[in-house]
């Protein structure tokens, strides 16, 4: 009887411990940010592709979707001739400044690095930026967004 109880206890322990740890990878965790112009309005028709496989075109609100777990996303500024100053924001309300700090970006023009840095938001100094004049760049990549 003791052997039988030990055997049952061992079986229950193995099943209980097999459920611990390991975690699961259920794919991307989608999040939406907005690319806006200097007046806070969404910039539409920017084609983007992210490392996670998420891709698309920004809508009239400037919305783009990426993987919250640190996605890198490339934005094509040439195809639709983007000439606006560009900002990255949490929301699409032109009456609020919801700029995002600390996203590293690099932009290229004619195959050469044309701008790089970190997005920044400081309403006191009226700094809320990503890049000035999108027409100066062929495209930009936002790295490790989140």
C-alpha positions in Angstrom: 0.0 0.0 0.0 2.9 2.4 0.8 4.4 1.7 -2.6 1.1 2.4 -4.3 0.7 5.7 -2.4 4.3 6.8 -3.3 3.6 5.9 -7.0 0.4 8.0 -7.0 2.1 10.9 -5.3 5.0 10.7 -7.7 2.6 10.7 -10.7 0.7 13.7 -9.3 4.0 15.6 -8.7 5.2 15.0 -12.2 2.0 16.3 -13.7 1.9 19.3 -11.4 5.5 20.3 -12.2 5.2 19.8 -15.9 2.8 22.7 -16.0 5.4 25.1 -14.5 7.7 27.4 -16.5 8.4 27.3 -20.2 5.9 30.0 -21.1 4.3 30.1 -24.5 4.9 32.2 -27.6 1.5 33.2 -28.9 2.9 35.5 -31.6 3.0 39.3 -31.8 1.3 41.5 -29.2 -0.2 44.2 -31.4 -0.1 47.9 -30.3 -1.0 51.0 -32.2 0.9 54.3 -32.3 0.3 57.3 -34.5 2.5 59.3 -36.9 1.4 62.9 -36.9 2.4 66.1 -38.5 3.4 69.4 -36.9 -0.2 70.3 -36.2 -1.0 67.0 -34.5 -3.0 65.5 -37.4 -2.4 61.9 -38.6 -0.1 61.4 -41.7 -1.7 58.9 -43.9 -0.4 56.6 -46.7 3.0 55.8 -45.2 3.9 52.2 -46.1 5.5 50.3 -43.2 6.9 46.9 -42.6 7.9 45.5 -39.2 10.3 42.6 -38.2 7.4 40.9 -36.5 5.6 40.5 -39.9 3.1 43.3 -39.1 2.9 45.7 -42.0 0.5 48.0 -43.7 -0.2 51.6 -44.6 -0.9 54.4 -42.1 -4.6 55.3 -42.2 -6.1 58.8 -42.1 -5.2 59.0 -38.3 -1.6 58.0 -39.0 -2.0 54.7 -37.1 0.4 51.9 -37.5 0.5 48.6 -35.6 3.6 46.9 -34.3 4.6 44.1 -31.9 4.7 45.5 -28.3 7.7 43.2 -27.5 10.3 45.4 -29.1 9.5 45.4 -32.8 11.6 47.3 -35.5 9.6 49.0 -38.2 10.7 50.5 -41.5 8.7 53.5 -43.0 8.8 54.3 -46.7 8.7 58.1 -47.1 9.3 58.2 -50.8 6.4 56.3 -52.4 3.8 58.8 -51.3 6.1 61.9 -51.1 5.9 62.6 -47.4 6.9 66.2 -46.8 5.6 66.8 -43.3 7.5 67.0 -40.1 6.8 63.7 -38.4 6.0 62.9 -34.8 5.3 59.6 -32.9 2.4 59.8 -30.5 0.3 57.6 -28.2 -3.0 59.0 -29.5 -4.3 60.8 -32.5 -5.9 63.7 -30.8 -4.5 67.0 -32.3 -5.5 68.8 -29.1 -3.1 66.8 -26.9 0.6 66.3 -26.9 1.1 62.6 -26.5 4.6 62.4 -27.9 6.8 59.5 -27.1 10.4 59.6 -25.7 13.2 57.3 -26.3 12.6 55.4 -29.5 15.8 55.1 -31.4 15.5 55.9 -35.2 17.7 56.0 -38.3 16.7 57.6 -41.6 18.4 57.2 -45.0 18.6 59.2 -48.2 20.1 57.8 -51.3 21.5 54.8 -49.4 23.3 57.0 -46.8 22.4 57.7 -43.2 20.7 61.1 -43.2 19.4 61.3 -39.6 19.4 59.4 -36.4 18.6 59.9 -32.7 15.9 59.3 -30.2 12.3 60.6 -30.3 11.8 63.1 -27.7 8.9 64.9 -26.0 9.2 68.0 -23.9 6.3 70.4 -23.9 8.1 73.0 -21.8 10.7 73.4 -24.6 8.2 72.7 -27.4 10.2 69.7 -28.4 8.2 66.8 -29.7 10.0 65.2 -32.5 10.9 62.5 -34.7 12.2 64.0 -38.0 11.8 67.4 -39.7 10.6 67.4 -43.4 10.1 63.8 -44.4 11.0 64.7 -48.0 14.7 64.8 -47.0 14.7 61.1 -46.3 13.8 58.0 -48.4 12.8 56.0 -45.3 13.2 55.7 -41.6 13.4 52.8 -39.2 12.2 52.9 -35.6 14.1 50.4 -33.5 12.9 48.4 -30.5 9.6 50.2 -30.3 7.9 50.0 -26.8 
